[in-house]
Structures are given as C-alpha cells and as structure tokens.
Amino acid sequence: MNTLKTVFLLTLLTVLLVFAGRVVGGNGGMAIALVLAAVMNISAYWFSDKIALAMAGAHPVTEEQAPDLYRIVGDLAHQANVPMPRVYVIEQPAPNAFATGRDPQHAVVAVTAGILDLVSERELRAVLAHELGHVRNHDTLVMAVVASIAGAISYLAQIAQWGLIFGGGRDDDERGNPIAALVAIIVLPIAALLIQLAISRSREYGADDSGADLSGDPLALASALRKLESYSKAVPLPVNPSVSPLFIVQPLLPGGVGGLFSTHPPIEARIARLEKRAGAYLGG
C-alpha cells in the first residue's frame, strides 16, 4: 500500500511540475520543466548522499573508532541482505540518525553522538534497523527524487512570479489569465510541499515496519522513538532544513524551529503502530 501511495504521489508531483512549466512558458515551458526535472534528478541520483552528509555535518568513522556501532550495523546489514553501509557520526548532542545513498550498494548510515549516549544497545539496534529498512526499501533515492522535483516546482514558481511582475516574455496568446497565474504561483509550491510531506510520512511508517521486522523488537524501536522525541524537542540540531526529512525523528532546528509542516508522522501514532505490531508478534 505504501508503494502504491508513493507512486501515485510521485505521479501527481510530476503533473504539478508540468503544470508549473506551462504557467512559466506555455507549451514550451512544459518541455523545459521536464528537462529541469531530469537534470535535478540526475544530480540527486549521483550526489544526494554527499550533499546530505555535508549539510548534516557528518564525518566517517572507522571500525576501530566505533566497534560497537560497526558490529550492530554489520549484523543488521547481513540480516537485511544488503551490503555493509558506510558509517558516519554527527558530533552533536541531539539524539538522531538517518540513512542516505542512491541504492543499497552506496548506502550510508549516520548517527549523532547524542544517540550513542542516550539509548541502550537494544534501542540503538532497533533505530539502525529502521535506517537499514530505508536502505532496503530504496527510500533514500525516492526522497532525493521527491526533493528535486519539489525544488524544481518552487524554482519555476519563482520564475513565474518575476515574469508576472515584469510582464514576462510571452505574447498575449500564451500569457493567459494573470489571476490564474498568480493563484498557481501561490498554490503550486504549497501543493508540492504537502505531497513531499505525505511521501516522507509514508516512507517513515514503512521503515518502522521494516525496522521492527528486521530487529524482531518493535517495542525497542517504540522506546527509542519516545526517548528521541523527548530529547529532540529540547536540543537543537544545527543542520540545513533540507535534510530534516531524512532523520528518524523531526529535528529541532536552530532557533527552536521545527518547521511549519512536519515531515514525520506523529510519534504517538508511530509508537501505537509498533506496539500493535509487538502484540501481533506475541499473538502469533
């Protein structure tokens, strides 16, 4: 169900992109929009991991530097039947973690120093199983593509805005209704953001399910989420907001800002689903 929902929302996002191109440049603008999306998606495919790690301030660690972390990640990767990801650490006290990379062969798992100090090994294993779930489900590539298309829509809306202010470069036949163009300029980026958030939340639920199955311990993930949520509400994580959707819990950004729209499902709902899953395990 999550996969079908994601495909539907990605299709809807692409339709919005084409429509944004139509607003900016008429029929020719639609072709430009698709070319722009292709360029951004290719860039996201090849460089999304490097960009995300740089924005998060993550650095690689060796097995000698973090033997327990490597042991847990290696064990989970073997269970998930994916290659051993590269392991990174973010030197921040806010407890959190994320995964990135275009495919399982190029995956990266990053954790903050804070999560290593806060959670038990059982909970850490469950968190890392969640991140390996993202890798196995190819969520990291999906979210990179979603971000690039949503970014292209916002970019085209800005072009349309300036074109409307300065009269644009199209003739009267292609310029269309300026009121409709103004509405599109306002509505399109918001609609793209809402679709992006819907996909992000859907993939988080999927990774919770995958992580619970991989670790065999849904209650450990529920316990970890409860701790991370509590601490993350108080401890800012100084990262670029663009990488906020990648983290397992919504980070508190500098200045106490968590964002106008949440990129994650409510923690209470995620915990309830995990507790229900644990009950099903016991009942089975």
N, C-alpha and C positions, 0 to 999 in steps of 0.2 A: 504493500500500500504506500509506504514512504517513497519507494522508487517511482511509482506511477504519479504520485503527487509532485515529486521533483521534476519529472519530465514535463508534466502539464505546466508547472510554474515557469520552467525554463522556456518553454514554447511561448507562453504569454509574455515573458520578458523580452524575447526576440521580436514579437509582434509590436510591443511598445517601442523598441529600438527603431524598427522600420517606420513606424508612425512618426517618431521624433525626426527621422531623416526627411520624411515628407513635409513636416512643418518647416524645417530649416531650408530645404532646397527643392521642394516639389518632387517630381518623379526622379530626377537625377539625384536628389538628396537621399532617396531610399538606397540607391546603389552605393553612395558614399558612406551611409550608415553601416551597411553590411561590410564594406571594406574596412572601416574603422574598427568594427567589432572583431573582424578576423585578425587584424594587426594586434589588437589588445589581447585577444585570446592566445595568440602565438606567444606574445611576451609573457603572459601569465603562465602558460604551459612550461616555458623554459626557465623563468626567473622568479616564480612566485615564492619558492622556498627561501631563496637568498633575500628577497625583499622582506618577507615576513620575519626572518631571523634578525635582519638588521634593524627593522622597526621595533622589535621586541627587546633588542639589546642582548641577544643570546650569544653565548660562545661555546665552542665544542669542549667536551671533557673526554679524557681517556679512561680506559678501564681501570688503570692504576689509580686515577684520581677519584673515581666513583664506582668502586667494585660492586657494591650492593645494587646500585641503580642499573648497571650493566647486566647483572645477574637476572634481575627481575624482567627487564626489557627483553633480554635474550630468551628467557624461558617462555614468555608470552608470545614472542615472535615465532618461536618454534611451534607452539600450540596453534597459533593462527595460520601457520603455513605461509608466512611471508618472510622476506629477507630481514636480517637484523638492521633496524634503522640506525641512522647516526644519532648520537645522543648529545644534547645541548643543555646548558644551565643558564638561567637568567639570575643574575646576582641581585635579587630584590626580595624583601621580606614578605611581600604579599603572596599568599599561597595560591598557586595556579599551575596550569600545564596546557600544552597544545601540541598538535601534530601538523606537519606540513609536508610538501613534496608532491610532485605531479603523479607519482604512481608508487606502489609498494617497493619497487627497486630503487627509488630515490627518496625514500621517506626519512623524515626527521622527527624525533620526539624531543620536546623541550619542557623542562620543569623549572620552577623558580626555586631559589634557595629556601624560601619560606615554606614551601610544601614539604620539603625534606625534613624540616624541623618540626612541623606540626602534626603530620599524620603518622599512624602506625604503619608497619610494613604491610600488613593485610590491606589497609586502606590505600596505600600507595600502589600496591599491585592492582587493585580494582580501578584506580584512576588511570594507570598506564594501560590496562586492558581496554578502557574506554577509548584512549587515544589510538591504540592498535586497531580498535574497531573502526575508527575513522579511516585509518590507512587501508584496511581490508575492504571497506565499503567504497573506496575511492572518493570519499567526501572532500578530501583536500583539493583535488582537481576540480570537483563540482563547485566548491565555494570560490575558487580562484576565477573560474569562468563566470560565475554569477557576479562577482565583484567587478570584473572587467566590463560586462555588458551594462550593469547598472551605472558604472562610471562613464561609459560612452553615452548613455541616455542623458545623464546630468550635463556632460560636456556639450551635447547637441542642444540641450535646453538653454544653456548659457549663450551659445551662438545665436539661437533664435531670439533670445532676449535682446542682444545687442543689435541684431538685424531689425527687430521691431522698433527699437529706439531710433536707429539711424536710417530707417526707411528700407533696409535690405537691398539686395542686388537683383531681385527677380522682377519680372514685368508684372503688370496688373493681373494678367490671367493666372499667373502662378502664385501670386502673393496671397490670395484668398482672403477670408474674413479675419481682420486683425483681432477681433474679440475672441474668436475661436483659437487663434494662435496664442493669445495671452493666457487663455484658460489652459491650453496644452502646456505652455511653458511652466505653469504653476503645478499642474496635476501630474505630468509625466514623471518628474523626479520623485515625487512622493509615492506614486504608484510603484515605481521601480524599487524604492526602498522597502516598501511593505512586502513586495514579492521576495526581495532578498532576505528579509527577516523571516518570512514564512518558510523559505527553504532552509535557512540556518536552523530554525527551531526543529523542523522535521528531521534534519540530519543529526541533531543532538539527541533526540529521542532514539533514533536508530542506533547511534553509538552507545547510548546507555544500555540498550538491549544487547548489542554485540558484546559490550564490555562485561555485562553481567553473565552472559553465557560463557565467555572466554575465561573469566576468573572463577566462575562457578560460585560466586559470592555476591549476590545483589545487595545484601544488607551492608557489606563493607563499602560498596560504592555509595549507597544511600548515606551512610555515616560520614564518608569523606565529603560528599556534597554539602552536608549540613555544616561541617566544620569550615569548609572553604567559603561557603556563602556568608557565614557569620564573620569570619576574619576579613574577607574581601570587602565587606561593607565599611570597614573601618580603616583599612590600609590601602592607600592609593598605589596603583601600578603604573609607573610613568612610561607608557607605550603609546604609539600612534593609534588613534581610534580606528584606523583602517584594519588593524589586526585584532581588534576586540572580539569579533565573531569567532575567531579560531580557538579561544580559550575555553576550558571546560566549564567555568562559571564566568559570568559577566564581570569583568574587572572594574574596580573603581578607578576612574581616570583622574589625573592630577586636577586639583581644584574641587574635588568631591563630585565630579560629574560622571554619571553612569550612562549618559546618553538619553535623548528624548524618547527613543524607541529601544526596547530591549531586544537584543539579538538572541537571547536564550529563553527557553520555556521557563515558567516559574519553578523554582527549586522544589516547592511543596508538591507540585504536580509530578515532577521527576521522581522524587522520593516515594510518593504514593504508588507510582507505577513499578518501581523497583521492589517495594515491599509486597505488592501484589504478585510480582514475579517470584519472589522468595517463597511466598505461600504456595504458589503453584509447584515449585520445586519440592517442597515438603509434602504436598498432597500427592505428587507423582511418585 
